[in-house]
Amino acid sequence: MSNDPLKLENQICFMVYAAAREITKQYRPLLEELNVTYPQYLVLLVLWEKKELAVKDLGEKLFLDSGTLTPMLKRMEAHGLIVRNRSKQDERSVMVSLTERGEGLRENAACIPGALLENMKMEDDELKNLKRSLGKILNNIQEEE
């Protein structure tokens, strides 16, 4: 590895970008069975955990702006996976929750994380260290904003 800071191989951002693209590609065949995209899968993961969330909070959790999130939520609603309703406490806030169909996909998705980890061929401690490092990067960047 050269010391040239402008060589592609020296760019951590490129390695993260390329790895993210390849990991997302690994998800594609697994998610086709659920008939959802990777970003929609992320929404489902959050809602399987939280049950109901404001669009604003969902966007913050997934690092998505409303311009990206809203059209995706409309598609998910059209496919019968979620419902969006105005909050009873604050009419300005839109709440998102799963339909029975959306909740039902959870059982079908249970094998996805294990299948993906198997494809990565990494030891548990390597994955934990990677997750910890990426989490630290995200936190440090957020603190700067």
PyMOL commands that set and color helices and strands:
alter all, ss='L'
color gray80, all
select helices_A, chain A and resi 8-10+12-32+38-50+55-62+66-78+100-109+112-120+124-144
alter helices_A, ss='H'
color red, helices_A
select strands_A, chain A and resi 52-54+82-86+94-98
alter strands_A, ss='S'
color yellow, strands_A
deselect
rebuild
show_as cartoon
